[in-house]
Amino acid sequence: MQIRPILLFFLTALCLAALSSCGKISKTKYLKLAHGLDNTHPVHKGMEFMAERVSEKSGGRLQIEIYPSQQLGTERQCLELLQIGSLAMTKVSAAVMENFAPNIQVLSLPYIFRDKEHGYKVLDGEVGKKLLLQGEKYWLRGLAYFDAGQRSFYTKDRPVYTPKDLEGLKIRVQESVTAINLVRALGAAPTPISWGELYTALQQGVVDGAENNPPSFYTSRHYEVCKFYTLNEHTAVPDMLAIGTVAWNRLTPQEQGWLQEAAFEATLYQRKLWAEAETHALEEVQKAGVEIIYPDKSLFAEKTKGILESYRDKPEMYQLIQEIQAVE
């Protein structure tokens, strides 16, 4: 007769333990982060580092799940998913982000940064922080910038030594008004094509070339089709790590702090990876038969300087240009 109360006690204890366990599980928050790069890319590795740091800082209570290689859509599609709250985070080029927050196009302007160090100072400083928040009224909040190097032209059949060599070529660009204007100013025909479709477009002759940084040129295997790479470094468009305001507002202030801190730490970590990746990429594409061309960059800068001056009648943008140029 004494067994029933004892069994009841243990059953109650087991139920309480199970409920307690469920409670702990439910306290863990998961953020889905999707992007278009493959898992060998230094930007992807930077995001993996960030996910590890978030988990460490939160004691496992906040977790980031990463979906690379356009598993959940293109850059533009991922941004749209952020806006409606179906996806928490994504990595996009600032050139794509400008379609949602127009002032961010200042980061895509040709030769806006004097050199790499100047670019870092701008992005880490007040101008960079201000631009990260430009998308909030469009339900998008920037968390950090990842180094995406300097963008340069690569072509299939014709080497590019001066802007004149670009005349008549169809060059793939991102979905960016600024990128389109830049390529047009250099005499080529800008052709927007998504990153995932570009290899085939190059193979089939839909475009004669494209422009991107060395690691992306290498990891995309575009060097198999394009055998000329001209390091004119016309832009240094960073990647932006963005979170939808729907997801951001679901986080507590403490969780927001963990995420923001980890994102900044990942930025510094990723810059080191990027420098190594650039050197490695250029070595590997040369081994594969690509001719690396080092042109007179001033010729390209001179040809595109009118783009910066065209913003004189847009006070907000022109003010940003002046603020960037004033950074020492």
TORKOLBA-752552 format. One record per residue (C-alpha): chain; x, y, z; residue in three letters. Coordinates in Angstrom, 2 decimals. Layout:
BEGIN
+-------+---------+---------+---------+------+
| kette |       u |       v |       w | rest |
+-------+---------+---------+---------+------+
|     A |       X |       Y |       Z |  ala |
...
+-------+---------+---------+---------+------+
***
This chain:
BEGIN
+-------+---------+---------+---------+------+
| kette |       u |       v |       w | rest |
+-------+---------+---------+---------+------+
|     A |    0.00 |    0.00 |    0.00 |  met |
|     A |    3.01 |    2.31 |    0.43 |  gln |
|     A |    4.14 |    1.85 |   -3.18 |  ile |
|     A |    1.54 |    4.11 |   -4.78 |  arg |
|     A |    2.56 |    7.33 |   -2.99 |  pro |
|     A |    6.23 |    6.58 |   -3.75 |  ile |
|     A |    5.44 |    6.00 |   -7.43 |  leu |
|     A |    3.40 |    9.17 |   -7.48 |  leu |
|     A |    6.31 |   11.06 |   -5.97 |  phe |
|     A |    8.75 |    9.82 |   -8.60 |  phe |
|     A |    6.32 |   10.42 |  -11.45 |  leu |
|     A |    5.74 |   13.97 |  -10.22 |  thr |
|     A |    9.50 |   14.50 |   -9.95 |  ala |
|     A |   10.03 |   13.20 |  -13.49 |  leu |
|     A |    7.31 |   15.47 |  -14.86 |  cys |
|     A |    8.79 |   18.48 |  -13.09 |  leu |
|     A |   12.25 |   17.61 |  -14.44 |  ala |
|     A |   10.84 |   17.27 |  -17.95 |  ala |
|     A |    9.04 |   20.59 |  -17.67 |  leu |
|     A |   12.19 |   22.22 |  -16.34 |  ser |
|     A |   14.18 |   20.81 |  -19.23 |  ser |
|     A |   11.61 |   22.07 |  -21.73 |  cys |
|     A |   11.76 |   25.48 |  -20.12 |  gly |
|     A |   15.51 |   25.63 |  -20.63 |  lys |
|     A |   15.20 |   24.65 |  -24.27 |  ile |
|     A |   12.54 |   27.24 |  -24.92 |  ser |
|     A |   14.84 |   29.97 |  -23.57 |  lys |
|     A |   17.31 |   29.41 |  -26.41 |  thr |
|     A |   16.75 |   31.81 |  -29.30 |  lys |
|     A |   17.79 |   30.93 |  -32.82 |  tyr |
|     A |   18.58 |   33.45 |  -35.54 |  leu |
|     A |   18.74 |   32.26 |  -39.14 |  lys |
|     A |   21.43 |   33.95 |  -41.24 |  leu |
|     A |   21.42 |   33.33 |  -45.01 |  ala |
|     A |   23.82 |   34.56 |  -47.68 |  his |
|     A |   25.04 |   33.79 |  -51.20 |  gly |
|     A |   28.72 |   32.93 |  -50.68 |  leu |
|     A |   30.14 |   29.43 |  -50.37 |  asp |
|     A |   31.48 |   28.12 |  -47.06 |  asn |
|     A |   35.15 |   28.57 |  -48.02 |  thr |
|     A |   34.79 |   32.35 |  -48.45 |  his |
|     A |   36.46 |   34.54 |  -45.79 |  pro |
|     A |   33.21 |   36.45 |  -45.24 |  val |
|     A |   31.41 |   33.18 |  -44.46 |  his |
|     A |   34.20 |   32.26 |  -42.05 |  lys |
|     A |   33.83 |   35.66 |  -40.40 |  gly |
|     A |   30.15 |   34.94 |  -39.85 |  met |
|     A |   30.97 |   31.51 |  -38.42 |  glu |
|     A |   33.32 |   33.23 |  -35.96 |  phe |
|     A |   30.53 |   35.63 |  -35.03 |  met |
|     A |   28.12 |   32.73 |  -34.41 |  ala |
|     A |   30.66 |   31.10 |  -32.09 |  glu |
|     A |   31.20 |   34.32 |  -30.15 |  arg |
|     A |   27.45 |   34.91 |  -29.78 |  val |
|     A |   27.04 |   31.40 |  -28.39 |  ser |
|     A |   29.93 |   31.92 |  -25.97 |  glu |
|     A |   28.75 |   35.33 |  -24.80 |  lys |
|     A |   25.20 |   34.12 |  -24.25 |  ser |
|     A |   26.10 |   30.82 |  -22.62 |  gly |
|     A |   24.31 |   29.07 |  -25.48 |  gly |
|     A |   21.09 |   31.05 |  -25.04 |  arg |
|     A |   21.44 |   32.80 |  -28.40 |  leu |
|     A |   22.41 |   30.77 |  -31.46 |  gln |
|     A |   22.97 |   31.71 |  -35.10 |  ile |
|     A |   22.25 |   29.16 |  -37.82 |  glu |
|     A |   24.01 |   29.95 |  -41.12 |  ile |
|     A |   22.69 |   29.00 |  -44.57 |  tyr |
|     A |   25.31 |   29.78 |  -47.28 |  pro |
|     A |   25.33 |   29.46 |  -51.08 |  ser |
|     A |   21.93 |   31.07 |  -51.76 |  gln |
|     A |   20.10 |   28.23 |  -50.02 |  gln |
|     A |   17.36 |   30.67 |  -49.00 |  leu |
|     A |   17.55 |   33.05 |  -51.95 |  gly |
|     A |   19.55 |   35.81 |  -53.63 |  thr |
|     A |   20.82 |   38.86 |  -51.74 |  glu |
|     A |   17.78 |   40.90 |  -52.69 |  arg |
|     A |   15.39 |   38.08 |  -51.79 |  gln |
|     A |   17.05 |   37.63 |  -48.39 |  cys |
|     A |   16.67 |   41.35 |  -47.66 |  leu |
|     A |   12.99 |   41.11 |  -48.49 |  glu |
|     A |   12.67 |   38.12 |  -46.13 |  leu |
|     A |   14.29 |   40.22 |  -43.40 |  leu |
|     A |   11.76 |   42.97 |  -43.92 |  gln |
|     A |    8.80 |   40.67 |  -43.27 |  ile |
|     A |   10.50 |   38.77 |  -40.45 |  gly |
|     A |   10.77 |   35.40 |  -42.23 |  ser |
|     A |   14.57 |   35.53 |  -41.95 |  leu |
|     A |   16.61 |   37.16 |  -39.19 |  ala |
|     A |   19.95 |   38.09 |  -40.79 |  met |
|     A |   21.81 |   38.23 |  -44.06 |  thr |
|     A |   25.03 |   39.41 |  -45.63 |  lys |
|     A |   24.68 |   41.67 |  -48.63 |  val |
|     A |   26.92 |   43.92 |  -50.62 |  ser |
|     A |   26.42 |   47.59 |  -49.81 |  ala |
|     A |   25.72 |   47.95 |  -53.54 |  ala |
|     A |   22.57 |   45.85 |  -53.15 |  val |
|     A |   21.64 |   47.49 |  -49.84 |  met |
|     A |   21.49 |   50.88 |  -51.55 |  glu |
|     A |   18.30 |   49.75 |  -53.31 |  asn |
|     A |   16.67 |   49.69 |  -49.88 |  phe |
|     A |   18.52 |   52.60 |  -48.22 |  ala |
|     A |   19.63 |   55.04 |  -50.97 |  pro |
|     A |   22.32 |   56.96 |  -49.07 |  asn |
|     A |   24.39 |   53.79 |  -48.71 |  ile |
|     A |   25.30 |   54.23 |  -52.37 |  gln |
|     A |   28.04 |   56.59 |  -51.18 |  val |
|     A |   30.10 |   53.47 |  -50.33 |  leu |
|     A |   29.88 |   52.32 |  -53.95 |  ser |
|     A |   31.25 |   55.51 |  -55.46 |  leu |
|     A |   34.47 |   55.14 |  -57.48 |  pro |
|     A |   37.68 |   55.89 |  -55.62 |  tyr |
|     A |   35.76 |   57.31 |  -52.63 |  ile |
|     A |   38.43 |   55.85 |  -50.33 |  phe |
|     A |   42.04 |   56.95 |  -50.71 |  arg |
|     A |   43.33 |   53.52 |  -49.69 |  asp |
|     A |   42.37 |   50.52 |  -47.56 |  lys |
|     A |   43.29 |   52.14 |  -44.24 |  glu |
|     A |   41.20 |   55.20 |  -45.06 |  his |
|     A |   38.28 |   52.90 |  -45.81 |  gly |
|     A |   38.60 |   51.15 |  -42.44 |  tyr |
|     A |   38.66 |   54.49 |  -40.61 |  lys |
|     A |   35.50 |   55.61 |  -42.37 |  val |
|     A |   33.59 |   52.38 |  -41.73 |  leu |
|     A |   34.70 |   52.10 |  -38.08 |  asp |
|     A |   33.97 |   55.75 |  -37.40 |  gly |
|     A |   30.91 |   57.97 |  -37.16 |  glu |
|     A |   30.12 |   57.96 |  -40.88 |  val |
|     A |   30.13 |   54.17 |  -40.98 |  gly |
|     A |   27.92 |   53.87 |  -37.89 |  lys |
|     A |   25.47 |   56.40 |  -39.31 |  lys |
|     A |   25.19 |   54.46 |  -42.57 |  leu |
|     A |   24.52 |   51.17 |  -40.77 |  leu |
|     A |   21.28 |   52.65 |  -39.46 |  leu |
|     A |   20.15 |   54.16 |  -42.77 |  gln |
|     A |   17.93 |   51.18 |  -43.51 |  gly |
|     A |   15.95 |   51.16 |  -40.25 |  glu |
|     A |   12.96 |   52.95 |  -41.75 |  lys |
|     A |   12.93 |   50.17 |  -44.35 |  tyr |
|     A |   12.93 |   47.50 |  -41.58 |  trp |
|     A |   16.65 |   46.74 |  -42.05 |  leu |
|     A |   19.41 |   47.44 |  -39.53 |  arg |
|     A |   23.12 |   47.15 |  -40.28 |  gly |
|     A |   25.29 |   45.49 |  -37.64 |  leu |
|     A |   28.77 |   45.55 |  -39.14 |  ala |
|     A |   30.84 |   45.72 |  -42.32 |  tyr |
|     A |   32.93 |   42.90 |  -43.73 |  phe |
|     A |   35.93 |   43.61 |  -45.93 |  asp |
|     A |   35.09 |   42.79 |  -49.53 |  ala |
|     A |   38.32 |   44.20 |  -50.93 |  gly |
|     A |   38.61 |   46.35 |  -54.01 |  gln |
|     A |   36.58 |   45.53 |  -57.09 |  arg |
|     A |   38.39 |   45.25 |  -60.43 |  ser |
|     A |   37.52 |   44.13 |  -63.95 |  phe |
|     A |   38.00 |   40.65 |  -65.37 |  tyr |
|     A |   37.32 |   39.81 |  -69.00 |  thr |
|     A |   37.13 |   36.84 |  -71.35 |  lys |
|     A |   38.67 |   37.80 |  -74.66 |  asp |
|     A |   40.14 |   41.27 |  -74.35 |  arg |
|     A |   42.69 |   42.53 |  -71.79 |  pro |
|     A |   41.88 |   45.90 |  -70.19 |  val |
|     A |   44.82 |   48.26 |  -69.76 |  tyr |
|     A |   42.97 |   51.59 |  -69.98 |  thr |
|     A |   39.31 |   52.66 |  -69.83 |  pro |
|     A |   39.29 |   52.73 |  -73.66 |  lys |
|     A |   39.68 |   48.94 |  -73.67 |  asp |
|     A |   36.31 |   48.61 |  -71.93 |  leu |
|     A |   34.42 |   50.37 |  -74.70 |  glu |
|     A |   31.75 |   48.15 |  -76.23 |  gly |
|     A |   32.11 |   45.34 |  -73.69 |  leu |
|     A |   29.11 |   43.98 |  -71.80 |  lys |
|     A |   30.13 |   43.95 |  -68.14 |  ile |
|     A |   28.09 |   42.26 |  -65.43 |  arg |
|     A |   27.23 |   44.55 |  -62.53 |  val |
|     A |   25.28 |   44.15 |  -59.31 |  gln |
|     A |   21.73 |   45.50 |  -59.05 |  glu |
|     A |   23.09 |   48.93 |  -58.20 |  ser |
|     A |   22.46 |   52.27 |  -59.89 |  val |
|     A |   25.91 |   53.41 |  -58.79 |  thr |
|     A |   27.62 |   50.37 |  -60.31 |  ala |
|     A |   25.67 |   50.83 |  -63.53 |  ile |
|     A |   26.67 |   54.50 |  -63.77 |  asn |
|     A |   30.32 |   53.65 |  -63.08 |  leu |
|     A |   30.59 |   51.04 |  -65.83 |  val |
|     A |   28.72 |   53.28 |  -68.23 |  arg |
|     A |   31.11 |   56.18 |  -67.46 |  ala |
|     A |   34.00 |   53.92 |  -68.47 |  leu |
|     A |   32.41 |   53.21 |  -71.85 |  gly |
|     A |   31.14 |   49.67 |  -71.25 |  ala |
|     A |   27.57 |   48.35 |  -71.27 |  ala |
|     A |   26.46 |   47.49 |  -67.69 |  pro |
|     A |   24.41 |   44.28 |  -67.44 |  thr |
|     A |   22.83 |   43.37 |  -64.07 |  pro |
|     A |   22.95 |   39.61 |  -63.46 |  ile |
|     A |   22.64 |   37.75 |  -60.14 |  ser |
|     A |   25.85 |   36.28 |  -58.73 |  trp |
|     A |   24.58 |   32.70 |  -58.94 |  gly |
|     A |   23.88 |   33.01 |  -62.67 |  glu |
|     A |   27.11 |   34.77 |  -63.64 |  leu |
|     A |   29.34 |   31.77 |  -64.40 |  tyr |
|     A |   26.90 |   30.49 |  -67.02 |  thr |
|     A |   26.40 |   34.00 |  -68.41 |  ala |
|     A |   30.16 |   34.33 |  -68.91 |  leu |
|     A |   30.39 |   30.89 |  -70.52 |  gln |
|     A |   27.55 |   31.60 |  -72.92 |  gln |
|     A |   28.77 |   35.06 |  -73.85 |  gly |
|     A |   25.81 |   36.90 |  -72.34 |  val |
|     A |   28.46 |   39.21 |  -70.87 |  val |
|     A |   32.11 |   39.77 |  -71.82 |  asp |
|     A |   33.32 |   40.20 |  -68.26 |  gly |
|     A |   32.52 |   41.29 |  -64.74 |  ala |
|     A |   34.09 |   43.11 |  -61.82 |  glu |
|     A |   34.83 |   41.85 |  -58.36 |  asn |
|     A |   37.54 |   41.31 |  -55.75 |  asn |
|     A |   40.27 |   38.61 |  -55.99 |  pro |
|     A |   38.80 |   36.05 |  -53.52 |  pro |
|     A |   35.38 |   36.18 |  -55.19 |  ser |
|     A |   36.97 |   35.89 |  -58.64 |  phe |
|     A |   38.82 |   32.80 |  -57.41 |  tyr |
|     A |   36.19 |   31.01 |  -55.28 |  thr |
|     A |   33.52 |   31.52 |  -57.97 |  ser |
|     A |   35.86 |   29.83 |  -60.48 |  arg |
|     A |   35.21 |   32.65 |  -62.94 |  his |
|     A |   38.93 |   32.48 |  -63.74 |  tyr |
|     A |   38.13 |   29.31 |  -65.71 |  glu |
|     A |   36.34 |   31.51 |  -68.24 |  val |
|     A |   37.99 |   34.93 |  -67.85 |  cys |
|     A |   41.74 |   34.98 |  -68.41 |  lys |
|     A |   42.42 |   38.70 |  -67.90 |  phe |
|     A |   42.21 |   40.42 |  -64.51 |  tyr |
|     A |   42.85 |   44.17 |  -64.37 |  thr |
|     A |   43.54 |   45.46 |  -60.85 |  leu |
|     A |   42.26 |   48.98 |  -61.38 |  asn |
|     A |   40.44 |   48.79 |  -57.98 |  glu |
|     A |   37.68 |   51.22 |  -58.93 |  his |
|     A |   35.55 |   50.65 |  -55.82 |  thr |
|     A |   35.93 |   49.19 |  -52.33 |  ala |
|     A |   32.30 |   48.31 |  -51.68 |  val |
|     A |   32.04 |   46.56 |  -48.30 |  pro |
|     A |   29.71 |   43.74 |  -47.41 |  asp |
|     A |   27.11 |   44.60 |  -44.80 |  met |
|     A |   25.77 |   42.29 |  -42.13 |  leu |
|     A |   22.11 |   43.17 |  -41.71 |  ala |
|     A |   19.34 |   42.09 |  -39.37 |  ile |
|     A |   15.65 |   42.73 |  -39.92 |  gly |
|     A |   14.14 |   45.12 |  -37.40 |  thr |
|     A |   11.45 |   42.49 |  -36.76 |  val |
|     A |   14.12 |   40.07 |  -35.51 |  ala |
|     A |   16.13 |   42.82 |  -33.77 |  trp |
|     A |   13.14 |   44.01 |  -31.77 |  asn |
|     A |   12.45 |   40.47 |  -30.58 |  arg |
|     A |   15.83 |   40.45 |  -28.83 |  leu |
|     A |   16.33 |   41.79 |  -25.33 |  thr |
|     A |   18.82 |   44.67 |  -24.86 |  pro |
|     A |   21.32 |   42.15 |  -23.47 |  gln |
|     A |   20.92 |   39.87 |  -26.48 |  glu |
|     A |   21.29 |   42.84 |  -28.82 |  gln |
|     A |   24.52 |   43.71 |  -27.01 |  gly |
|     A |   25.92 |   40.18 |  -27.40 |  trp |
|     A |   25.11 |   40.21 |  -31.10 |  leu |
|     A |   26.56 |   43.67 |  -31.75 |  gln |
|     A |   29.78 |   42.90 |  -29.85 |  glu |
|     A |   30.25 |   39.60 |  -31.67 |  ala |
|     A |   29.63 |   41.26 |  -35.04 |  ala |
|     A |   32.35 |   43.86 |  -34.39 |  phe |
|     A |   34.81 |   41.17 |  -33.21 |  glu |
|     A |   34.04 |   39.19 |  -36.36 |  ala |
|     A |   34.84 |   42.27 |  -38.47 |  thr |
|     A |   38.39 |   42.44 |  -37.10 |  leu |
|     A |   38.86 |   38.68 |  -37.44 |  tyr |
|     A |   37.55 |   38.66 |  -41.01 |  gln |
|     A |   39.92 |   41.44 |  -42.13 |  arg |
|     A |   42.90 |   39.22 |  -41.35 |  lys |
|     A |   41.34 |   36.34 |  -43.26 |  leu |
|     A |   40.62 |   38.65 |  -46.17 |  trp |
|     A |   44.22 |   39.81 |  -46.54 |  ala |
|     A |   45.38 |   36.18 |  -46.62 |  glu |
|     A |   42.63 |   35.24 |  -49.07 |  ala |
|     A |   43.55 |   38.05 |  -51.49 |  glu |
|     A |   47.18 |   36.93 |  -51.68 |  thr |
|     A |   46.18 |   33.29 |  -52.11 |  his |
|     A |   43.55 |   34.06 |  -54.76 |  ala |
|     A |   45.92 |   36.05 |  -56.96 |  leu |
|     A |   48.56 |   33.32 |  -56.72 |  glu |
|     A |   46.06 |   30.61 |  -57.68 |  glu |
|     A |   44.45 |   32.39 |  -60.63 |  val |
|     A |   47.90 |   33.14 |  -62.03 |  gln |
|     A |   48.74 |   29.44 |  -61.80 |  lys |
|     A |   45.52 |   28.79 |  -63.74 |  ala |
|     A |   46.73 |   30.98 |  -66.60 |  gly |
|     A |   45.13 |   34.33 |  -65.76 |  val |
|     A |   47.09 |   37.43 |  -66.77 |  glu |
|     A |   47.16 |   39.91 |  -63.87 |  ile |
|     A |   47.28 |   43.48 |  -65.18 |  ile |
|     A |   48.37 |   46.44 |  -63.02 |  tyr |
|     A |   47.09 |   49.53 |  -64.89 |  pro |
|     A |   47.48 |   53.22 |  -64.19 |  asp |
|     A |   44.54 |   53.64 |  -61.80 |  lys |
|     A |   44.54 |   57.42 |  -62.22 |  ser |
|     A |   43.19 |   56.97 |  -65.76 |  leu |
|     A |   40.11 |   55.20 |  -64.36 |  phe |
|     A |   39.75 |   57.68 |  -61.50 |  ala |
|     A |   39.85 |   60.63 |  -63.90 |  glu |
|     A |   37.22 |   59.06 |  -66.14 |  lys |
|     A |   34.80 |   58.52 |  -63.23 |  thr |
|     A |   35.33 |   61.65 |  -61.10 |  lys |
|     A |   32.28 |   63.26 |  -62.67 |  gly |
|     A |   30.12 |   60.73 |  -60.80 |  ile |
|     A |   31.09 |   62.25 |  -57.44 |  leu |
|     A |   30.51 |   65.78 |  -58.70 |  glu |
|     A |   27.06 |   64.82 |  -59.98 |  ser |
|     A |   25.87 |   64.67 |  -56.36 |  tyr |
|     A |   26.32 |   68.41 |  -55.76 |  arg |
|     A |   22.60 |   68.91 |  -56.28 |  asp |
|     A |   21.81 |   66.22 |  -53.67 |  lys |
|     A |   22.86 |   67.90 |  -50.38 |  pro |
|     A |   22.53 |   64.86 |  -48.12 |  glu |
|     A |   24.65 |   62.64 |  -50.35 |  met |
|     A |   27.20 |   65.35 |  -51.10 |  tyr |
|     A |   27.57 |   65.98 |  -47.37 |  gln |
|     A |   28.38 |   62.28 |  -46.87 |  leu |
|     A |   30.99 |   62.44 |  -49.64 |  ile |
|     A |   32.63 |   65.43 |  -47.97 |  gln |
|     A |   32.55 |   63.73 |  -44.55 |  glu |
|     A |   34.27 |   60.64 |  -45.99 |  ile |
|     A |   36.92 |   62.70 |  -47.76 |  gln |
|     A |   37.58 |   64.64 |  -44.54 |  ala |
|     A |   38.45 |   61.51 |  -42.53 |  val |
|     A |   42.19 |   61.48 |  -41.86 |  glu |
+-------+---------+---------+---------+------+
***
